[in-house]
Every structure is written in C-alpha cells, then in structure tokens.
Amino acid sequence: MSNQLQGKIAIVTGAASGIGKEIAVVYAKEGAKVAIADMNLAAAQAAADSIGPSAMAVAMDVTDEGQVNAAVAQVVKAWGGIDILVSNAGIQIVHPLEDFPFAEWKKMIAIHLDGAFLTTKACLPHMYASGRGGSLIYMGSVHSKEASMLKAPYVAAKHGLIGLAKVMAKEGAKHGVRANVICPGFVRTPLVDKQIPEQSKALGISEDDVIKKVMLKETVDGEFTTTDDVAQTALFFAAFPTNALTGQSLVVSHGWFMQ
C-alpha cells in the first residue's frame, strides 16, 4: 500500500457496482475516505460494508439537484470536506436516431451531463474553501472521441464531458482544482453485458459478432478494458499533485482510438 491518497476525501457516483465500485476500492486501499454515491442505497451500503470503515454510502440520483446537494452535505458533515469527485454514474440506451424517444434522449443527457454539472457544482465550494485544491474526474468514453451507431445521446453527452472538464480546468486552476476525463473502451460490466443482445438484435448479427466485430474491432488485441485499468487511471488523476495535468482526456482502450 503506497497511500497515495492518504487523508483525501472522495465521492464516487454510480459506485455500488462496476467501474465506480472498483475506483472506490482502489481509493480506499490508497488511504482515502470514499463515499459510495448511488441511486440504490442498499447496494451502495453493501459496497461500503465490503470496503470497510473508510467508506460510507449515500443515496444520490445525480439528476436531482436536491439529492446531490444533500448527499454532498452529508459527506462534508461526516468527514469535513471533499478532495476528489469521480462523476461516474451512467446508463446506456441504444436506438437508431429516428426511433429515439425524446424522453430517453433527455434521460441520457440528464444522467451523464446534468449529473456531472450538479455534482461538480455541489463539490466545488468545498474544494475551493479547503485551500487543498482538488480533483474533478469525469467518466467519459472512447465515445468522447469517436462515434458508434445507435448511441446518439451517449456520444453527445460523452463529448460534452470533455468540454465541461476544459472549462473547469480553467475555472479551478487558481484554486488548485484539476479536471480531467477518463475515456475507457468497452469494459465488461453489467452495462456492457446488457448491450450485447440489444446490439445483436438492432444490427441483425450474432452476439459473438457484436463483441468481435463491433465492440473490440478497433482494439490492438481484441481485449476488453478492465475495471482495474480504469481505476488505476482514476488513481493517477486523483493523486497527481499539480495543475500540470488538467483539462486532459486519457483514452484507456487497448488502442481503440489513438491520439
């Protein structure tokens, strides 16, 4: 244990499972106190219990300003501040654009973009007031750089996170608050497992072909990115000590999209 985050306080959204939970586990191992923020409080509590006394669970629908503010206030009351925000909560809905219900478009934008805005807005005053600076980490995607069919709102929102991070890098600089985006490739989480049959049906190809010819086609080795790959990148951004690394987006994807 290297304790790269000793004494730091982190909030990770969508952290009851998948990538968010893995980030929370890695942060706790590195000495941080971690708030597991999730719509499913029972699942968040189970995740926190599995990590131990350095974790707490908070209920948070990232699209609800009142819930976001209340959850952040709960963490600040318990631990005294916020040093790291990982805006990770996300879902996926796929349709061709002409069949995309407007309500589902708005839901996708709300979770990915509104959620990043609301959690940032709630955490920033505490980061600014502490004098310690802070790290804003947005969970983008290779789809922050690239497009795939059937994913109009997801691709639009993930591109938007890069714009948000660039603005926050400029606004936060004088306070020592950095903002960066992690852009993973396909990670074998329940979210991706759910997409495989959906894309198979929408594209009229087998599930095996969805994996090989759609999801992993552009990688250098045909491998999924792992939750630990993403968590180690989140640790790198969180632990980086200066404004030298801010306003950046890092693709973690086995070579799918190279900058």
Long-range contacts (C-beta under 8 A, 24 or more apart in sequence): 1-29, 1-30, 1-31, 2-30, 3-30, 3-31, 4-30, 4-31, 4-235, 4-238, 4-239, 5-30, 5-31, 5-32, 5-84, 5-235, 5-238, 5-239, 6-30, 6-31, 6-32, 7-31, 7-32, 8-32, 8-33, 8-83, 8-84, 8-238, 9-33, 9-35, 9-75, 9-79, 9-80, 9-81, 9-82, 9-83, 9-84, 10-34, 10-35, 10-82, 10-83, 10-84, 10-85, 10-86, 10-238, 11-35, 11-37, 11-58, 11-71, 11-72, 11-75, 11-82, 11-84, 11-85, 11-86, 11-119, 11-123, 12-36, 12-37, 12-86, 12-88, 13-37, 13-38, 13-60, 13-62, 13-86, 13-87, 13-88, 13-89, 13-115, 13-119, 14-38, 14-62, 14-88, 14-89, 14-90, 15-44, 15-47, 15-86, 15-88, 16-40, 16-43, 16-44, 16-46, 16-47, 17-43, 17-47, 17-189, 17-190, 18-187, 18-189, 18-190, 18-191, 18-227, 19-88, 19-139, 19-184, 19-187, 19-189, 19-227, 19-230, 19-231, 20-86, 20-88, 20-89, 21-47, 21-227, 22-227, 22-228, 22-230, 22-231, 23-86, 23-88, 23-230, 23-231, 23-234, 23-235, 24-51, 24-55, 25-51, 25-231, 26-228, 26-231, 26-232, 26-234, 26-235, 27-84, 27-234, 27-235, 27-238, 28-52, 28-54, 28-55, 30-235, 30-239, 32-83, 32-84, 32-238, 33-79, 35-71, 35-74, 35-75, 35-79, 37-62, 37-71, 37-89, 38-89, 39-89, 60-89, 62-87, 62-89, 62-111, 62-114, 62-115, 62-116, 62-118, 62-119, 63-110, 63-111, 63-114, 63-115, 63-118, 65-118, 68-115, 68-118, 68-119, 68-122, 69-122, 72-119, 72-122, 72-123, 72-126, 76-126, 81-126, 81-127, 81-129, 81-130, 81-132, 82-123, 82-126, 82-127, 82-130, 82-134, 83-127, 83-130, 83-132, 83-133, 83-134, 83-135, 84-134, 84-135, 84-137, 84-238, 85-119, 85-120, 85-123, 85-134, 85-135, 85-136, 85-137, 86-137, 86-139, 86-234, 86-238, 87-115, 87-116, 87-119, 87-120, 87-136, 87-137, 87-138, 87-139, 87-161, 88-139, 89-115, 90-139, 90-191, 91-191, 92-151, 92-154, 92-191, 92-194, 92-195, 93-153, 93-154, 94-150, 94-151, 94-195, 94-198, 94-199, 94-202, 95-150, 95-202, 96-149, 96-150, 96-202, 97-152, 100-152, 100-153, 104-153, 105-152, 105-153, 108-153, 108-154, 108-157, 109-153, 109-156, 109-157, 112-153, 112-154, 112-157, 112-158, 112-160, 112-161, 113-157, 113-160, 113-161, 113-164, 116-161, 116-164, 117-164, 120-164, 120-168, 124-172, 124-177, 127-172, 127-175, 127-177, 128-175, 128-177, 132-176, 133-175, 133-176, 133-177, 133-178, 134-172, 134-175, 134-176, 134-177, 134-178, 135-177, 135-178, 135-179, 135-180, 135-237, 135-238, 135-240, 136-165, 136-168, 136-172, 136-177, 136-178, 136-179, 136-180, 137-179, 137-180, 137-181, 137-182, 137-234, 137-237, 137-238, 138-164, 138-165, 138-179, 138-180, 138-181, 138-182, 139-181, 139-182, 139-184, 139-230, 140-181, 140-182, 140-183, 140-184, 140-249, 141-183, 141-184, 142-183, 142-184, 142-185, 142-251, 142-253, 142-256, 142-257, 143-183, 144-181, 144-183, 144-249, 145-183, 145-249, 145-251, 145-257, 145-259, 146-256, 146-257, 148-214, 149-203, 150-199, 150-202, 150-203, 158-183, 162-249, 165-247, 165-248, 165-249, 166-247, 169-243, 169-246, 169-247, 170-247, 172-246, 173-243, 173-246, 176-243, 178-237, 178-240, 178-243, 178-245, 178-246, 179-246, 179-247, 180-237, 180-245, 180-246, 180-247, 180-248, 180-249, 180-250, 181-248, 181-249, 181-250, 182-230, 182-233, 182-234, 182-237, 182-249, 182-250, 182-252, 183-249, 183-250, 183-251, 183-252, 183-253, 183-257, 184-225, 184-229, 184-230, 184-252, 184-253, 185-216, 185-219, 185-224, 185-225, 185-251, 185-252, 185-253, 185-254, 185-256, 185-257, 186-215, 186-216, 186-224, 186-225, 186-253, 187-224, 187-225, 187-226, 187-227, 187-229, 187-230, 188-224, 188-226, 189-227, 192-224, 216-254, 216-256, 218-255, 218-256, 218-257, 219-253, 219-254, 219-255, 219-256, 220-254, 220-255, 220-256, 221-254, 221-255, 222-254, 223-254, 224-254, 225-252, 225-253, 225-254
